[in-house]
Amino acid sequence: MKTNSLFQLCRIGYIALVLLLTGWFVQQGVQGSYSLIFNLMWIIPLLMPLKGVIQGNPYTYAWASFILCLYLLHGLTLVYVTEDALVFAIIESALISALLIGFPFYARIRGRELGLGLKKKSQQED
């Protein structure tokens, strides 16, 4: 897979996840299940890497995976505890799982193209 196509897939998937979760948390706040402000606070960590993800910064893709783990935990918890939102929880978990594979893969490939990365000890000058 070429880097550009992987970049496009990851970026589209990330934006879809932001829109999906924003809609979910706003809907939960409007229904009165939880405070709307509390629900919007769930979106803030997801928006932190937005600029780097859109620009294709491999470093951002690498650390954004850690943030996605929080949302995967949310999705898997919903799969386990809810019957009403089961379809949403499965879609959320599947999308995040795909991003958790694509983000580090893109970061590694793009980082190599740019010459980024850690040098092995044998390659360093003493």
DSSP file with accessible surface (Angstrom, degrees, kcal/mol):
  #  RESIDUE AA STRUCTURE BP1 BP2  ACC     N-H-->O    O-->H-N    N-H-->O    O-->H-N    TCO  KAPPA ALPHA  PHI   PSI    X-CA   Y-CA   Z-CA
    1    1 A M              0   0  147      0, 0.0     2,-0.1     0, 0.0     0, 0.0   0.000 360.0 360.0 360.0 134.6    0.0    0.0    0.0
    2    2 A K     >  -     0   0  169      1,-0.1     4,-2.1     4,-0.0     5,-0.2  -0.404 360.0-119.9 -76.2 153.7    1.3    3.4   -0.9
    3    3 A T  H  > S+     0   0   17      1,-0.2     4,-2.8     2,-0.2     5,-0.2   0.886 110.3  54.4 -61.5 -40.3    1.9    6.0    1.8
    4    4 A N  H  > S+     0   0  108      1,-0.2     4,-2.4     2,-0.2    -1,-0.2   0.908 109.4  46.3 -65.1 -41.2   -0.5    8.5    0.2
    5    5 A S  H  > S+     0   0   51      2,-0.2     4,-2.3     1,-0.2    -1,-0.2   0.898 113.6  49.0 -70.0 -36.8   -3.4    6.0    0.1
    6    6 A L  H  X S+     0   0   13     -4,-2.1     4,-2.6     2,-0.2     5,-0.2   0.914 110.6  52.1 -65.4 -39.7   -2.8    4.9    3.7
    7    7 A F  H  X S+     0   0   22     -4,-2.8     4,-2.6    -5,-0.2     5,-0.2   0.930 110.2  47.9 -60.4 -44.8   -2.6    8.6    4.7
    8    8 A Q  H  X S+     0   0   66     -4,-2.4     4,-2.6     1,-0.2     5,-0.3   0.917 112.1  49.0 -64.7 -42.5   -6.0    9.2    3.0
    9    9 A L  H  X S+     0   0  103     -4,-2.3     4,-2.5     2,-0.2    -1,-0.2   0.925 113.7  46.0 -63.2 -44.6   -7.6    6.2    4.7
   10   10 A C  H  X S+     0   0    5     -4,-2.6     4,-2.5     2,-0.2    -2,-0.2   0.911 113.9  48.5 -65.2 -42.3   -6.3    7.1    8.1
   11   11 A R  H  X S+     0   0   60     -4,-2.6     4,-2.4    -5,-0.2     5,-0.2   0.935 113.5  45.9 -66.0 -44.3   -7.4   10.8    7.7
   12   12 A I  H  X S+     0   0  107     -4,-2.6     4,-2.5    -5,-0.2    -2,-0.2   0.923 114.0  49.6 -64.5 -42.5  -10.9    9.9    6.5
   13   13 A G  H  X S+     0   0   10     -4,-2.5     4,-2.2    -5,-0.3    -2,-0.2   0.905 111.1  49.2 -63.2 -39.5  -11.3    7.3    9.3
   14   14 A Y  H  X S+     0   0    1     -4,-2.5     4,-2.5     2,-0.2    -2,-0.2   0.934 112.2  46.8 -66.5 -45.5  -10.1    9.8   11.9
   15   15 A I  H  X S+     0   0   67     -4,-2.4     4,-2.6     1,-0.2     5,-0.2   0.908 111.6  52.2 -64.4 -39.0  -12.5   12.5   10.7
   16   16 A A  H  X S+     0   0   44     -4,-2.5     4,-2.8    -5,-0.2    -1,-0.2   0.915 109.7  49.8 -62.1 -40.1  -15.3    9.9   10.6
   17   17 A L  H  X S+     0   0    0     -4,-2.2     4,-2.8     2,-0.2     5,-0.3   0.925 110.0  50.0 -64.8 -43.0  -14.5    9.0   14.2
   18   18 A V  H  X S+     0   0   17     -4,-2.5     4,-2.5     1,-0.2     5,-0.2   0.941 114.8  43.9 -60.9 -46.0  -14.6   12.6   15.3
   19   19 A L  H  X S+     0   0  119     -4,-2.6     4,-2.5     2,-0.2     5,-0.2   0.913 114.0  50.4 -66.5 -41.7  -17.9   13.2   13.7
   20   20 A L  H  X S+     0   0   55     -4,-2.8     4,-2.2    -5,-0.2    -2,-0.2   0.948 115.6  41.1 -61.7 -48.8  -19.4    9.9   15.0
   21   21 A L  H  X S+     0   0    0     -4,-2.8     4,-2.9     2,-0.2     5,-0.3   0.875 113.1  53.4 -72.4 -35.3  -18.4   10.5   18.6
   22   22 A T  H  X S+     0   0   44     -4,-2.5     4,-2.5    -5,-0.3     5,-0.3   0.947 111.6  46.4 -62.4 -46.4  -19.3   14.2   18.5
   23   23 A G  H  X S+     0   0   43     -4,-2.5     4,-2.3    -5,-0.2    -2,-0.2   0.915 113.9  49.2 -60.5 -41.1  -22.8   13.3   17.3
   24   24 A W  H  X S+     0   0   38     -4,-2.2     4,-2.3    -5,-0.2    -2,-0.2   0.947 114.1  43.1 -64.2 -49.8  -23.1   10.5   19.9
   25   25 A F  H  X S+     0   0    7     -4,-2.9     4,-1.9     2,-0.2    -2,-0.2   0.875 114.6  49.6 -70.5 -34.2  -22.0   12.7   22.8
   26   26 A V  H  X S+     0   0   52     -4,-2.5     4,-2.7    -5,-0.3     5,-0.2   0.935 111.4  50.0 -66.9 -42.9  -24.1   15.6   21.8
   27   27 A Q  H  X S+     0   0   72     -4,-2.3     4,-2.2    -5,-0.3    -2,-0.2   0.906 110.0  50.5 -62.0 -40.7  -27.1   13.4   21.3
   28   28 A Q  H  X>S+     0   0   29     -4,-2.3     5,-1.6     1,-0.2     6,-0.9   0.882 112.1  48.0 -65.0 -36.2  -26.5   11.9   24.8
   29   29 A G  H ><5S+     0   0   12     -4,-1.9     3,-0.5     2,-0.2     7,-0.3   0.893 111.1  49.7 -70.8 -38.9  -26.3   15.4   26.3
   30   30 A V  H 3<5S+     0   0  110     -4,-2.7    -2,-0.2     1,-0.2    -1,-0.2   0.890 107.4  54.6 -68.0 -37.8  -29.5   16.6   24.5
   31   31 A Q  H 3<5S-     0   0  124     -4,-2.2    -1,-0.2    -5,-0.2    -2,-0.2   0.690 114.4-119.5 -69.5 -16.5  -31.4   13.5   25.7
   32   32 A G  T <<5S+     0   0   58     -4,-0.6    -3,-0.2    -3,-0.5    -2,-0.1   0.565  77.3 126.9  89.4   8.9  -30.4   14.4   29.2
   33   33 A S  S   <S-     0   0   59     -5,-1.6     2,-0.3    -6,-0.2    -4,-0.2   0.918  86.4  -5.4 -62.3 -42.6  -28.5   11.2   30.0
   34   34 A Y  S    S-     0   0  143     -6,-0.9    -2,-0.3    -9,-0.1    -1,-0.2  -0.920  96.4 -73.0-141.9 168.4  -25.5   13.3   31.0
   35   35 A S     >  -     0   0   71     -2,-0.3     4,-2.3     1,-0.1     5,-0.2  -0.395  36.4-133.6 -64.8 139.6  -24.6   17.0   31.0
   36   36 A L  H  > S+     0   0   69     -7,-0.3     4,-2.2     1,-0.2     5,-0.2   0.899 107.6  52.3 -62.6 -39.0  -23.9   18.3   27.5
   37   37 A I  H  > S+     0   0  115      2,-0.2     4,-1.5     1,-0.2    -1,-0.2   0.927 108.7  50.2 -63.8 -43.6  -20.8   20.0   28.8
   38   38 A F  H  > S+     0   0   95      1,-0.2     4,-0.6     2,-0.2    -1,-0.2   0.917 111.5  48.7 -60.9 -42.3  -19.5   16.8   30.4
   39   39 A N  H >< S+     0   0    4     -4,-2.3     3,-0.9     1,-0.2     4,-0.4   0.869 107.7  53.5 -67.3 -37.1  -20.1   15.0   27.1
   40   40 A L  H >X S+     0   0   68     -4,-2.2     3,-1.2     1,-0.2     4,-0.9   0.802  98.0  65.6 -68.9 -25.7  -18.3   17.6   25.1
   41   41 A M  H 3< S+     0   0  108     -4,-1.5    -1,-0.2     1,-0.3     3,-0.2   0.781  91.9  64.2 -65.6 -23.4  -15.3   17.2   27.3
   42   42 A W  T << S+     0   0   70     -3,-0.9     4,-0.4    -4,-0.6    -1,-0.3   0.748  99.4  53.4 -67.5 -24.0  -15.0   13.7   25.9
   43   43 A I  T <> S+     0   0    9     -3,-1.2     4,-1.5    -4,-0.4     3,-0.5   0.785  88.8  78.6 -83.5 -26.3  -14.3   15.1   22.5
   44   44 A I  H >X S+     0   0  102     -4,-0.9     4,-1.0     1,-0.2     3,-0.6   0.899  92.6  48.3 -54.8 -49.6  -11.4   17.4   23.6
   45   45 A P  H >4 S+     0   0   36      0, 0.0     3,-0.5     0, 0.0    -1,-0.2   0.881 110.0  54.1 -61.3 -30.9   -8.7   14.7   23.8
   46   46 A L  H 34 S+     0   0    1     -3,-0.5    -2,-0.2    -4,-0.4    -3,-0.1   0.812 107.0  51.3 -71.2 -26.6   -9.8   13.4   20.3
   47   47 A L  H X< S+     0   0   75     -4,-1.5     3,-1.4    -3,-0.6     4,-0.4   0.644  87.5  84.8 -84.7 -15.1   -9.3   16.9   18.9
   48   48 A M  T << S+     0   0  124     -4,-1.0     3,-0.4    -3,-0.5     4,-0.3   0.915  96.6  37.3 -57.5 -45.0   -5.8   17.4   20.2
   49   49 A P  T 3> S+     0   0    3      0, 0.0     4,-2.5     0, 0.0    -1,-0.3   0.382  86.5 108.4 -88.5  11.0   -4.0   15.6   17.3
   50   50 A L  H <> S+     0   0   57     -3,-1.4     4,-2.5     1,-0.2     5,-0.2   0.908  77.1  47.4 -55.7 -47.9   -6.4   16.9   14.6
   51   51 A K  H  > S+     0   0  151     -4,-0.4     4,-2.2    -3,-0.4    -1,-0.2   0.936 115.1  45.0 -62.4 -46.6   -4.0   19.4   13.0
   52   52 A G  H  >>S+     0   0    8     -4,-0.3     5,-2.3     1,-0.2     4,-1.3   0.849 112.3  51.8 -67.3 -34.2   -1.2   16.8   12.8
   53   53 A V  H  <5S+     0   0    0     -4,-2.5    -1,-0.2     2,-0.2    -2,-0.2   0.926 111.5  46.5 -68.1 -42.6   -3.4   14.1   11.5
   54   54 A I  H  <5S+     0   0   71     -4,-2.5    -2,-0.2    -5,-0.3    -1,-0.2   0.896 115.3  46.8 -66.8 -36.9   -4.8   16.3    8.7
   55   55 A Q  H  <5S-     0   0  129     -4,-2.2    -1,-0.2    -5,-0.2    -2,-0.2   0.696 112.2-119.5 -78.7 -19.5   -1.3   17.5    7.8
   56   56 A G  T  <5 +     0   0    7     -4,-1.3    -3,-0.2     1,-0.2    -4,-0.1   0.753  46.1 171.2  88.8  25.2    0.1   13.9    7.8
   57   57 A N     >< -     0   0   65     -5,-2.3     4,-1.9     1,-0.2     3,-0.3  -0.562  25.1-152.5 -71.2 116.1    2.7   14.4   10.5
   58   58 A P  H  > S+     0   0    9      0, 0.0     4,-1.8     0, 0.0    -1,-0.2   0.852  93.4  57.2 -62.9 -32.8    4.0   10.9   11.3
   59   59 A Y  H  > S+     0   0  166      1,-0.2     4,-2.0     2,-0.2     5,-0.2   0.920 106.6  49.3 -63.0 -40.9    4.9   11.8   14.9
   60   60 A T  H  > S+     0   0   12     -3,-0.3     4,-2.3     1,-0.2    -1,-0.2   0.908 108.3  53.2 -64.6 -40.7    1.3   12.9   15.5
   61   61 A Y  H  X S+     0   0    0     -4,-1.9     4,-0.7     1,-0.2    -1,-0.2   0.868 107.8  52.9 -62.0 -35.1    0.1    9.6   14.1
   62   62 A A  H >< S+     0   0   45     -4,-1.8     3,-0.5     1,-0.2     4,-0.4   0.951 116.2  35.3 -67.4 -49.5    2.3    7.7   16.5
   63   63 A W  H >X S+     0   0   75     -4,-2.0     3,-1.0     1,-0.2     4,-0.8   0.759 105.6  69.4 -81.7 -19.4    1.2    9.4   19.7
   64   64 A A  H 3X S+     0   0    1     -4,-2.3     4,-2.1     1,-0.2     3,-0.2   0.786  86.5  70.3 -67.0 -23.0   -2.4    9.8   18.7
   65   65 A S  H <X S+     0   0   14     -4,-0.7     4,-1.2    -3,-0.5    -1,-0.2   0.849  92.9  56.5 -61.3 -33.3   -2.7    6.0   18.9
   66   66 A F  H <> S+     0   0  161     -3,-1.0     4,-0.7    -4,-0.4    -1,-0.2   0.885 106.5  48.9 -66.8 -36.6   -2.5    6.3   22.7
   67   67 A I  H >X S+     0   0   28     -4,-0.8     4,-1.1    -3,-0.2     3,-1.0   0.899 105.3  58.4 -68.5 -37.6   -5.5    8.7   22.8
   68   68 A L  H 3X S+     0   0    2     -4,-2.1     4,-2.2     1,-0.3    -1,-0.2   0.802  93.5  67.7 -63.4 -26.9   -7.4    6.3   20.6
   69   69 A C  H 3X S+     0   0   65     -4,-1.2     4,-2.1     1,-0.2    -1,-0.3   0.872  96.0  55.2 -61.4 -36.0   -7.0    3.6   23.3
   70   70 A L  H <X S+     0   0   80     -3,-1.0     4,-1.7    -4,-0.7    -1,-0.2   0.927 110.3  44.9 -61.2 -43.2   -9.2    5.6   25.6
   71   71 A Y  H  X S+     0   0    0     -4,-1.1     4,-2.5     2,-0.2    -2,-0.2   0.811 108.4  56.7 -75.0 -29.1  -12.0    5.6   23.1
   72   72 A L  H  X S+     0   0   33     -4,-2.2     4,-2.9     2,-0.2     5,-0.3   0.911 105.6  52.3 -65.3 -39.4  -11.5    1.9   22.3
   73   73 A L  H  X S+     0   0  111     -4,-2.1     4,-2.2     1,-0.2    -2,-0.2   0.911 109.2  50.0 -60.7 -41.2  -12.1    1.3   26.0
   74   74 A H  H  X S+     0   0   31     -4,-1.7     4,-2.3     2,-0.2    -2,-0.2   0.939 112.4  46.9 -61.1 -47.3  -15.3    3.3   25.7
   75   75 A G  H  X S+     0   0    0     -4,-2.5     4,-2.1     1,-0.2    -2,-0.2   0.919 113.1  47.1 -64.3 -43.2  -16.5    1.4   22.7
   76   76 A L  H  X S+     0   0   91     -4,-2.9     4,-1.7     2,-0.2    -1,-0.2   0.863 110.6  53.1 -69.1 -33.0  -15.7   -2.0   24.1
   77   77 A T  H  X S+     0   0   68     -4,-2.2     4,-2.4    -5,-0.3     5,-0.2   0.920 109.0  49.6 -65.3 -42.4  -17.4   -1.1   27.4
   78   78 A L  H  X S+     0   0   26     -4,-2.3     4,-2.2     1,-0.2    -2,-0.2   0.887 107.0  55.0 -62.9 -38.9  -20.5   -0.1   25.5
   79   79 A V  H  < S+     0   0   53     -4,-2.1    -1,-0.2    10,-0.2    -2,-0.2   0.911 113.8  42.5 -58.2 -39.6  -20.5   -3.4   23.6
   80   80 A Y  H  < S+     0   0  205     -4,-1.7    -2,-0.2     1,-0.1    -1,-0.2   0.883 123.8  31.3 -76.4 -38.8  -20.5   -5.2   26.9
   81   81 A V  H  < S+     0   0   97     -4,-2.4     2,-0.3    -5,-0.1    -2,-0.2   0.652 105.9  67.0-102.0 -16.3  -23.1   -3.1   28.9
   82   82 A T     <  +     0   0   30     -4,-2.2     7,-0.0    -5,-0.2     0, 0.0  -0.791  34.4 175.1-114.6 150.8  -25.6   -1.8   26.4
   83   83 A E  S >  S+     0   0  177     -2,-0.3     3,-0.7     2,-0.1     4,-0.2   0.592  85.3  58.4-112.0 -28.3  -28.3   -3.3   24.2
   84   84 A D  T 3  S+     0   0  165      1,-0.2     3,-0.2     2,-0.1     4,-0.1   0.864 116.0  32.3 -70.2 -38.9  -29.7   -0.1   22.9
   85   85 A A  T 3> S+     0   0   13      1,-0.2     4,-2.6    -7,-0.2    -1,-0.2  -0.028  79.8 121.8-110.3  31.4  -26.5    1.3   21.4
   86   86 A L  H <> S+     0   0   68     -3,-0.7     4,-2.4     1,-0.2     5,-0.2   0.913  75.3  49.6 -63.7 -42.2  -24.9   -2.0   20.4
   87   87 A V  H  > S+     0   0  108     -3,-0.2     4,-2.5    -4,-0.2    -1,-0.2   0.937 112.6  48.1 -64.2 -44.4  -24.7   -1.1   16.7
   88   88 A F  H  > S+     0   0   28      1,-0.2     4,-2.9     2,-0.2    -1,-0.2   0.929 111.8  50.3 -59.8 -45.1  -23.0    2.2   17.5
   89   89 A A  H  X S+     0   0    0     -4,-2.6     4,-2.6     1,-0.2    -2,-0.2   0.888 110.9  48.3 -64.2 -38.1  -20.6    0.5   19.9
   90   90 A I  H  X S+     0   0   90     -4,-2.4     4,-2.6     2,-0.2     5,-0.2   0.923 113.0  47.5 -68.7 -42.8  -19.6   -2.1   17.3
   91   91 A I  H  X S+     0   0   89     -4,-2.5     4,-2.6    -5,-0.2     5,-0.2   0.932 113.7  48.2 -62.6 -45.3  -19.1    0.6   14.7
   92   92 A E  H  X S+     0   0    0     -4,-2.9     4,-2.5    -5,-0.2     5,-0.2   0.946 113.9  45.9 -60.4 -48.2  -17.0    2.7   17.1
   93   93 A S  H  X S+     0   0   10     -4,-2.6     4,-2.3    -5,-0.2    -1,-0.2   0.898 114.0  48.1 -64.7 -40.7  -14.9   -0.2   18.2
   94   94 A A  H  X S+     0   0   60     -4,-2.6     4,-2.2     2,-0.2    -1,-0.2   0.920 112.7  48.3 -66.6 -42.6  -14.3   -1.4   14.7
   95   95 A L  H  X S+     0   0   42     -4,-2.6     4,-2.2    -5,-0.2    -2,-0.2   0.933 113.9  46.0 -64.3 -44.4  -13.3    2.0   13.4
   96   96 A I  H  X S+     0   0    0     -4,-2.5     4,-2.6    -5,-0.2    -1,-0.2   0.902 110.3  54.0 -67.1 -38.5  -11.0    2.7   16.3
   97   97 A S  H  X S+     0   0   50     -4,-2.3     4,-0.9    -5,-0.2    -1,-0.2   0.915 108.9  48.9 -61.4 -41.2   -9.4   -0.8   15.9
   98   98 A A  H >X S+     0   0   60     -4,-2.2     4,-2.8     1,-0.2     3,-0.6   0.911 112.1  48.6 -64.5 -40.3   -8.7   -0.1   12.2
   99   99 A L  H 3X S+     0   0    7     -4,-2.2     4,-3.0     1,-0.2    -2,-0.2   0.861 104.8  58.8 -68.1 -34.3   -7.2    3.3   13.2
  100  100 A L  H 3< S+     0   0   40     -4,-2.6    -1,-0.2     1,-0.2    -2,-0.2   0.719 113.3  39.8 -68.6 -19.4   -5.0    1.6   15.8
  101  101 A I  H <X S+     0   0  128     -4,-0.9     4,-1.3    -3,-0.6    -2,-0.2   0.848 119.5  44.7 -88.7 -44.6   -3.6   -0.5   13.1
  102  102 A G  H  X S+     0   0   10     -4,-2.8     4,-2.9     2,-0.2     5,-0.2   0.880 105.8  58.6 -70.9 -39.7   -3.3    2.2   10.4
  103  103 A F  H  X S+     0   0    0     -4,-3.0     4,-2.6     2,-0.2     5,-0.2   0.957 111.2  38.2 -60.8 -54.6   -1.9    5.1   12.5
  104  104 A P  H  > S+     0   0   59      0, 0.0     4,-2.4     0, 0.0    -1,-0.2   0.886 116.1  54.2 -65.7 -33.3    1.3    3.3   13.7
  105  105 A F  H  X S+     0   0  106     -4,-1.3     4,-2.4     2,-0.2     5,-0.2   0.938 111.6  44.1 -63.5 -46.1    1.7    1.7   10.3
  106  106 A Y  H  X S+     0   0    8     -4,-2.9     4,-3.0     1,-0.2     5,-0.4   0.925 111.9  53.7 -63.5 -43.1    1.5    5.1    8.5
  107  107 A A  H  X S+     0   0   13     -4,-2.6     4,-2.1    -5,-0.2    -2,-0.2   0.909 111.6  45.6 -59.5 -40.7    3.9    6.7   11.1
  108  108 A R  H  X S+     0   0  152     -4,-2.4     4,-2.0    -5,-0.2    -1,-0.2   0.944 116.4  42.9 -69.2 -47.7    6.5    4.0   10.5
  109  109 A I  H  X S+     0   0   42     -4,-2.4     4,-1.9     2,-0.2    -2,-0.2   0.948 118.7  43.6 -65.5 -47.4    6.3    4.1    6.7
  110  110 A R  H  X S+     0   0   79     -4,-3.0     4,-2.0    -5,-0.2     6,-0.2   0.887 111.1  55.5 -67.5 -37.3    6.2    7.8    6.4
  111  111 A G  H  X>S+     0   0    8     -4,-2.1     5,-3.0    -5,-0.4     4,-0.5   0.901 107.9  49.0 -61.2 -39.6    8.9    8.3    9.1
  112  112 A R  H ><5S+     0   0  165     -4,-2.0     3,-0.7     3,-0.2    -1,-0.2   0.887 108.6  53.4 -66.6 -38.3   11.2    6.0    7.0
  113  113 A E  H 3<5S+     0   0  103     -4,-1.9    -1,-0.2     1,-0.2    -2,-0.2   0.876 113.0  43.9 -62.7 -36.0   10.5    8.0    3.9
  114  114 A L  H 3<5S-     0   0   86     -4,-2.0    -1,-0.2    -5,-0.1    -2,-0.2   0.480 116.0-114.4 -87.0  -5.1   11.4   11.2    5.7
  115  115 A G  T <<5 +     0   0   65     -3,-0.7    -3,-0.2    -4,-0.5     2,-0.2   0.722  68.2 141.9  79.1  20.6   14.5    9.7    7.3
  116  116 A L      < +     0   0  102     -5,-3.0    -1,-0.2    -6,-0.2     2,-0.2  -0.500  21.6  82.0 -87.7 164.6   13.1   10.0   10.8
  117  117 A G  S    S-     0   0   68     -2,-0.2     2,-0.4    -3,-0.1    -9,-0.0  -0.628  76.8 -59.7 130.8 172.2   13.6    7.4   13.5
  118  118 A L        -     0   0  174     -2,-0.2     2,-0.3     1,-0.0    -2,-0.0  -0.706  47.2-129.4 -90.1 137.1   16.0    6.2   16.1
  119  119 A K        -     0   0  145     -2,-0.4     2,-0.1     1,-0.1     5,-0.1  -0.623  26.1-111.6 -83.7 145.2   19.4    5.0   15.0
  120  120 A K    >>  -     0   0  143     -2,-0.3     3,-1.4     1,-0.1     4,-1.0  -0.388  27.7-112.5 -71.1 154.8   20.6    1.6   16.2
  121  121 A K  G >4 S+     0   0  174      1,-0.3     3,-0.7     2,-0.2    -1,-0.1   0.867 117.6  57.0 -59.4 -34.2   23.5    1.6   18.6
  122  122 A S  G 34 S+     0   0  110      1,-0.2    -1,-0.3     3,-0.0    -3,-0.0   0.757 106.5  50.6 -70.4 -20.4   25.8    0.1   16.1
  123  123 A Q  G <4 S+     0   0  126     -3,-1.4    -1,-0.2     2,-0.1    -2,-0.2   0.647  91.2  95.3 -91.3 -14.0   25.1    2.9   13.7
  124  124 A Q  S << S-     0   0  101     -4,-1.0     2,-0.4    -3,-0.7    -4,-0.0  -0.479  78.3-119.6 -79.4 147.7   25.8    5.7   16.1
  125  125 A E              0   0  193     -2,-0.2    -1,-0.1     1,-0.1    -2,-0.1  -0.698 360.0 360.0 -85.5 134.8   29.2    7.3   16.3
  126  126 A D              0   0  196     -2,-0.4    -1,-0.1     0, 0.0     0, 0.0  -0.482 360.0 360.0 -87.8 360.0   31.0    6.9   19.6
